[in-house]
Every structure is written in C-alpha cells, then in structure tokens.
Amino acid sequence: MSSTSSGERVRTITAGGRTLRTSVRPGTDTDVPPLLLMNGIGASLEVLQPFVDALDRRRTVVRFDVPGVGGSPPPVVPYNLATFGPVVTGLLDRLGFTRAVDVLGLSWGGGLAQHFAVQHRRRCRRLVLAATGTGALMVPAHPRVLGRMLTPRRHRDPEYARRIAGDIYGGTMRSEPERAARVLHAETRLGPRRGYYYQLAASTGWSSLPFLRLIRQPTLILAGDDDPIVPAVNARLMTRLLPDARLHLYRGGHIALVTEAAELAPVVDGFLDG
C-alpha cells in the first residue's frame, strides 16, 4: 500500500477473482457514509482527481480501476455489468466498508452503478448518475460521436483528444479543447488496449430500462445541456421512470464533473447530505 501527497491510500486488492487498483481518500467524519466512484470507459481513477479534491473533506471517497484500465491488470476472462457487481461488493468488504455506501457513476460507470443499486440494494444508500443513460435502449448519440468512442485513441493521443474534444464532449471543451487533453492524460496510467475493449464489451447490448423502477434509492441525475455522448433527453426520461429521482441539468458537456468540478461537487455533496 502507498499513500499520495493528499493522504489517499492506494493499494491493489483481489476481490471476486479480479485484481483491482484502488484508492481511498479518508474522510474526517466517520459518520458520513463513504462515496464510491465508478468511472467512465477507458479512464483510470486519476481522471476523477479534480472532482475528489472538490468534495467535502468530511467524506471518505473510494475509487478503483476496472480490469485492464489504469493500474489494474487485464482480466483473464471477459466480464459484464451483472457479473462485476459482486466484485465491487467484495472490493468494499476487502477495504473494510461493510455498511451501505453512496455511489456515483459517471458515463459507463453510471450503468454499473444502476446495476449495483439493484443487485446490492442494501449496500447502496444514495445514488448519483452523472452523464449517463439506460444503455442500448436510449436516445443515442450521433453516429460520428459513437464511432470515436469505439477506440481508446483519445486516452492515448493528447493531440487527437484535443482535436475531437469539442465534438464528443461538448460544453466548455468546444472553446477549450486542450483542457480535455490535460484531463485525460495528466498523471493517467494507461492499461493495455484490450482493457478498453473488455470494458466496452461489458455493456454491449445492456439496458437498465426494464429494471429502472427497481432502483429505490434516492437518486440525483446530473446531465449537461450540451452532452453529445448522452443527450439530455435521456436524463429527463430516467428522472420520470425512477421512483425517487431529481434532475440537476447544468450548462456544460459530458465530462463537466471533472472539468467543472468546483461547480458540481457542491451539488453532489448537498444531495448526499440531504
């Protein structure tokens, strides 16, 4: 186990047959439920650092790299969202978090978070779904945007990330595309390419639409009004279908949780504390 300059504990653990690199930022108040973050496709846990830094220091924050991404070794066999849920539960147990936690899923991680909330409802107290949808059954992105999501190139080529940032991420990335390149590459550990494709395959054909009404936890849906990957109409649909959901529509794009963390972290803190 190692520690960062900010006091976060980084360690590699094995849970459910999967070896995962994890990070825990200890909070200052043990009465505040920990927040478990589930990241977007191809992104290592470092990408979420600006958001973690902007969250209330009272709150313990847990992150992990999925198999084959960041510092986690590639899986021996593929996985899907349903089979990965028990891995996450085992991860929490190994880290010593045996009670219910709050869960935030960003983009691809939002799909995993939805599945986790249904499969392991006693382990999920509150749910935040950021820039995410219902999977295969949703209002899709433009085919050009979807095509650029099929490869991990934007995570590996900063110049390419800068060129396409406005088109795929929207929001402030249209006028400041170099910020996307910095976010995706600064201090980011890259796993093998096949880790990205395993993660992409894990959600292929998956949809939460048939079981949305089974998600009983209070849910905050964060959506950008200029998100080319997940159009905001999907957030409005989810808000209507979930039993206990509220929508926060912000001015911005797909990765505003990271690039505009100072604006959105207080929204998340306020919901979790409520």
N, C-alpha and C positions, 0 to 999 in steps of 0.2 A: 504494500500500500504506500502511496505517496501523497503529499499534500502540495497544493498550489500556494502562491503568494496570498491569495484571498482566503485561505483556510479551508478550501474544498478538499475532500478526501477522494482520491482517485484509486480505484482498485479493479482488478479483474476477478470475476467470480464465475462459477458454473452453476447453472440452475436449469432444471428440466432438460439436461443433456446439451445445453447451449452455453458457450463461453462468451461472456459479455464484459466489455469495459464499462465501468460505472463511475459516476461522480456524485458525491453528496456534499452539499453546502449546508453545514449545521446551522439551524436557526437559533435565535437567542431565547425563544419561548417554547418549551416542550409541550405546552398546552395547545399550541397552534398545530393543526394537522399538517403533515408534510405534503408537499406538492410534487407529484410525479409528472415529468415532462416526457412526451412521446414526439419524436422529431419527424420532419419531412423526409422524403425519399432522397437517399444519397448523402444526407447531411450528418456529419459527426456531431457529437454533443457540444463541441466548442462553438458551433454556429449559434447556439442559443445563449451564449455568454452575455451579450448585451441585455437580454431580457432578464436573465437571472440576476445580474447586477442591479437592475432597476426594481426588483421585487423587494417588498418589506423584509428587512433583515430578521424579523421575528420568525420567518417561515423557513423551515428546512426544505431544500429543493433537491430532488433526485433526478438524475439523467442517466441514459445509457446509450451505447451504440448498438444497433441491431447487427446480427451476424454478417460479417463481410464488409461492414462500413466503419470508418474511423479506426479505432483500435481493437475492434472485435474481430477474431479470426473468421474466415468464411465457414458457412455451415457444411457439414458432411453431406447432409440431405436437405432438400428444399423445405420450406415451411409456408404456412399461410396464416391469416389473421386469427382463425379459430384455434389453431394449434399453438400459436405463440402466446395467447392469453395466459395459459397456465405457467409458461416460462416467466412471464412478468410477475405473477404471484410468487413463484419460487424465488425470484430475484429480490422482491421485497422482504420475504422471510429471511433470506440469507443476510440481508443488510440490517435486519433487526426491526423492521417495520411490520408488525404483525396485526396492527389495527387498521381501520379504514383510512385511506389517504384521499386527497383531492387529486384529480387527474386532468391534465391539459394535453390535448392532442393537436398538433399543427399539421395541416395538409394530410399527407399519408398517415401520419400519426393520429389524426382525428378518426380515421377508420378503425385503427387498432383500439383507440380509446372508447369508441362506441361499442365495439365487441367486448372489451374488458368490462364495461359498465353493466352489460347484460350477463355475461358469463360469471362474473365475480362481483355481484352487486353488493355483497357485504364488505368488500374491500375498497369500494369506491363511494366516497361521501358526496362530493360535488364534482361536476364535470364542466370543463371548458373546451369548446370545439372552435378552433381558430382556422380560418381559411380552408375549410374542409366541406365535404359533401357526403352524399349517400352512395358513392361508388359507381358501379356500372349503370345504375338507374338514376340518372341525374341530368340536369341541363348541361350539356358538355361544353368544353372549351372549343375554340376554333381549331380545325384540323391542323393548321400550321403550328399552333401552340402545342397541341398534343404531340406532334411529330418531334418537336425539340425536347419533349420530356422523355422520349424513348431511349435516350443515351445519357451517360453521365458526363458528357463533354464539358458542360458548364461548370462542373465541380473541379475539372482538371485543367482547364484552359482559361485563365483570367481574361485574356483579350476577347475570347469568344463570349464569355459571360457578360462582359461589358457591352458587346455588340447587340446581344439579344435581350438584355435585361429589361428594357422598356417594353418590348413586345410580349414577354412571357410573365413578367412580374407586375407591370403596371405601376400606378401610383407615382411616388417620387422617383422611382427608377427610370421613368421616362425622361426626366430632366437631369438626373444624377446617376447614370448607369454605372459609373465607376464605384459607387457605394456597394452595389450588388457584388461586384468582383471582389471587393475587400471582405464583405460579409461571408462569402462562400469560401474564401481561401485563407483569410488571416488565421494563423495558428491551427488550421484544419488538418487533421490526419486523414489521409486517403487510404481506403482499403482497396482490395483488388476489384477490377471492373465487374467481375461476376457477382460481387456482393450487391451492387446496384440492381443487376438483373434479377437476382433472387428476391430482392425487396419488391421490385416491380411485379414479378410473377405472384408474389404472396397475396396481392389484392386483385389480380386479374379475374374478372367475372364476379367479383364480390359486390354485394349491395346491402346496406343496412335498412333500406326502405321497408322490407317485410317485418322488421322487428323494432322499428323506432319507438312504437308505443310501449315497448317493454322496458325502455330506459326511464326509470322512475326518479332518478336523482335530479335535484335542481341543476339546470344546465344553462350556461351562458354561451351564446353563439356570437363569435366575433367574425365580422365579414367586412371586406373592403368594397367600396363603391366602384373601384376600378381594378378588379382582380380578373385577369384574362384566363387564369387556370380554373378557378372555381367562381363562375358568375354569381353575383349576389342573390339572384333569384333562388338559388339553392338554399341559402341561409333562411330566406323567408319561408320556404316550404318546410324546412326542418323545424322552424320555430312553431309553425302551425301543427305539425304532427307530433312533436314531443309533448308528453303530458305536463311537464313543468319547465318551460324554457323561456328565456328572454333574449332578445336580439340587441346587440350593440353594433350598429353599422357605422364604420369610421371612414373618413376620407383617406383613401390610400389603396395599396395593392396587396399582392399575395404574401409578401414577406415583411409587412409592416410590424408584425410582432417583434421582429429583430431590429429593423431599421428605424422604427418609431417606438422603440421600447419605452421611452420616458413617458409617452402619451398613453400607451395601452397597459403597461404594468399596473398603474393605479386602478384601472378599471377592473382588472383581474383580482387584485388584492381586495377591492371593495366588495366584489361578488363573493369571494371565498370567506371573507369576514362576516358577510351578512347572514 
